[in-house]
Amino acid sequence: MSLAHELADPLQVRLLRLLRDEGPLSRAELGDRLETPRTRLSAELDRLVAADIIAEAGPAESRGGRRSTLVELNPRLRFAGVDLGATSIDVEVVDARMETVAAYSEPSDIRIGPKAILHRVNELLGKAKVEGAYDRLDAVGIGVPGPVSFRDGVPVSPPIMPGWDRFPVREFLSREHGCPAVVDNDVNIMAIGERHGGVAHSVDDFLFVKIGTGVGCGIHLAGEVYRGSDGCAGDIGHIQVDSQGPVCSCGNIGCLEALFSGAVLGTQALEAAKSGRSSSLEERLAANGTVTARDVALGAMEGDVVCIQMIREGGRRVGGVLAGLVSFVNPSMIVIGGGLAQLGHILLAEIRSVVYRRSLPLATGNLPVVLSELGPRAGVAGAAVLASEIAFEQAL
Amino acid sequence: MSLAHELADPLQVRLLRLLRDEGPLSRAELGDRLETPRTRLSAELDRLVAADIIAEAGPAESRGGRRSTLVELNPRLRFAGVDLGATSIDVEVVDARMETVAAYSEPSDIRIGPKAILHRVNELLGKAKVEGAYDRLDAVGIGVPGPVSFRDGVPVSPPIMPGWDRFPVREFLSREHGCPAVVDNDVNIMAIGERHGGVAHSVDDFLFVKIGTGVGCGIHLAGEVYRGSDGCAGDIGHIQVDSQGPVCSCGNIGCLEALFSGAVLGTQALEAAKSGRSSSLEERLAANGTVTARDVALGAMEGDVVCIQMIREGGRRVGGVLAGLVSFVNPSMIVIGGGLAQLGHILLAEIRSVVYRRSLPLATGNLPVVLSELGPRAGVAGAAVLASEIAFEQAL
């Protein structure tokens, strides 16, 4: 895949990943798992110990014969994950084992521009430092809600992020924190999060479909994020699903995102509440002064037929697009995440029904379509994992 | 990517590929190009010379200092490529440099079953042997018009190939010719052919769209064929393009293939000829007793409006599907091949127009949509390249 990793020492990265994901391991066990001769591995370990990236952690349990020594990642390693949404900032600091040591989440508005947003990110990270979450960061990973040049570490013509076009996000964070930084699209980091610690654990070929304010898709092939030749692969929100449909914000007609997304569902919900078509939404509007996609989910749980129909109709649209992609890419799992995943099983059932009906039997014979396990944490968790990968590649 | 290659020695394969594609190289040049230390490379070369896979080819031109020796692939190496179509058999034998030394092409009918078809393939290969094209084959590659389990070397539930389901094609050919064999989908081998010796030369991420009796897509990512988790990736013929469209042979409604393919165009042409709507097709029907997709192409070249419209309508359908795939996979090139590529520039112009209009600017800013360069030879050339790859992996 077109990865940034290509030039890194594979042994170093593989070794550090293994310690991150499995914890302390004996030298003997590492040799077995990495299929590396003893002398080569010893040299590598000595190098990483000298650089303070890994540490000895006492004797391992005996396997017979000479005792082996346990090694682990330096417990002081810290990675920051940042997930910028259209209307939110999520920040986490994690340790060497990807355990959360500090987490902040707050509403925001991506449109206030890169300087104000990234300043706030730095404030939150500063707060974590003051509170003792870290002495220094080893890498920062950040996801943004728009297309990114992964190679250059900048957003590229992001439609909902005025002022961010080609802003040097990676350089800005790297300089501030004196460590490597990495910038990716929000859907890609969610897919990475879900593969590391969620429902797609150890699945090599899967699609992560985010249905939130907009709709996008993270593509994981052969265990790696696939970003496409310009870094904008996965932009499924603008696939046409109805040639007679409404005009989309992108200027085309009948895009998926113009027919089903958080924004569209909110508008539909308001209309159904005002017209009185849905008594459940009408009541919520009266009580709260507004209704959103969340109210549609709650209405559906109470059995409101109009709410259920709105979700089914959306699921049918998403399912139609996914059916085509399943025939095209033949993945082994589809994960549904993002804010609208809260619509839950009604949405999932409709998506499944269309995908299973419309794709080739060979491609769907064994194709789970499941909800994200990490939910709102998928992005920030994935950003931290991506940060660790960059740190592992650039160590030494 | 999910490749069969994973376990092979990368150095061996990289070295043999380089000699295949560039011809004789000096030991010094090989060391530079493969970025391999001299002692490691020498050991590898000695091993391959001893096994008669490569040969010394005299002294290289001096680069100053000690003269280096040229090495080349053993000129006696021979690979066979076989491309089975729904109604044709193409066979080629190529040498170590992928130059054709024998080629046969004849009409056939895939429905007569694997034994009869493969028997005929063996007869054609036998004929090549008698005519002096080879003493023994080093590998055979074959493409079939249906889904294939690449790992198992067998067709899997191929819709238009009765009797072929799970027939051990690889084993059959391997036993007959006493060499490794490899089986793939016909579209994948066309993509491989086009990347090795055609318009997609050195392009890492591209889609090869075959429009023939059916419609399919070969997916090349990061320089390798992407086959998906069950080996059926690229089956775009059954993506729905019109929910009110005709019933497809697969049982679903409005599949791309049910609206535009060689078969559909033939039916449409016959209807337009009989009804007299197209005078060009009417004349051809009278003259030849039948009309096919080829007559539509000829009619369009003469300016027949009905023929032009039929091609444009088809291009619009294909373009609509490709626009979605471009947003999804962000390739750096699209190649149009297969029998209907003979519809030429009218088809291409319509596909381009829809793709450029409907995909994201970032993804299409630099996206050539071009016709196959190898034409009918793409499949058989790719099968021979695939054969060489298998031979390179399994050598020693």
Interface residues (C-beta under 8 A of the other chain):
Chain A: M1 S2 P147 V156 S157 D204 D205 C217 I219 L221 A222 Y226 R227 G228 S229 D230 G231 C232 A233 G234 D235 I236 H238 I239 Q240 C250 N252 G320 V321 A323 G324 L325 S327 F328 V329 N330 P331 S332 R357 R358 S359 L360 P361 L362 A363 G365 N366
Chain B: M1 S2 P147 V156 S157 D204 D205 C217 I219 L221 A222 Y226 R227 G228 S229 D230 G231 C232 A233 G234 D235 I236 H238 I239 Q240 C250 N252 G320 V321 A323 G324 L325 S327 F328 V329 N330 P331 S332 R357 R358 S359 L360 P361 L362 A363 G365 N366
